[in-house]
Amino acid sequence: MNTLKFKTGILALFLIICTSCKKEKNEPQDTAVTAEDLVAYNIRWIIINPDAKRDIRILYFNRDGNAIKATLDGVDSRRVQPVHLLEDGFTFDLNGDGAVVYTLKLAKNEKGELSVANIKFYNINNPAYRIQEGSTAMLKTASIPSVKNKTFKEGDVILKFNVDTWLYGGVPNLTGTFYEIPGGWKGTLNGVDYMGLCVPVNGEIAMGFQNNTDKYYRSFFTY
């Protein structure tokens, strides 16, 4: 894979991908965002730690009875909270104590497509944590293919997924387990947690891949 394609794929992991939606020419559009709208999307970004470690994050949504809930996943973490929209935005209080808070402002265009208009973050106990500028993207989950029965490659390193197990050239001769989440997957191998976030790029799947000790995520492509 040439260098330009490799770099393009890394950037594409965190760019907004929009899908078209046909509407009648004169049909008025309601551009107010609803909690129900969120179920079709996931949002991802990169957190920079005080030691410059960059961790991938993904926020996705599901219906739970009459409520819409948001799940925020890191490689080895998960938080679930109900969504309370106010003027097209909501907050995600990571631990429910006001110390680590994300505030997202969303937008809906005339085609009904959502995007993140603004995201704010603070960590009162450790202000050095921050969101990497330009890393936030909102994608339609249905646009992201499954990783099951697919093979990925970065350089000479191979990732091979079966139905619920996977192989990784970085840890040879061992088999891990995984499950899919909206927009990616989470798994373990040899007692280590892993996560991958996927996006379609030029007919392939690009994947941001990280374990809970990696300082940076790696970029894999279907092979």
Secondary structure, 3 states (H helix, E strand, C coil): CCHHHHHHHHHHCCCCCCCCCCCCCCCCCCCCCCHHHHCCEEEEEEEECCCCCEEEEEEEEEEECCEEEEEEEECCEEEEEECCCECCEEEEECCCCCCEEEEEEEEECCCCCEEEEEEEEEECCCCCCEECCCCCEEEEHHHCCCCCCCEEEECCEEEEECCCEEEECCCCCCCEEEEEECCEEEEEECCEEEEEEEEEECCEEEEEEEECCCCCCEEEEEC
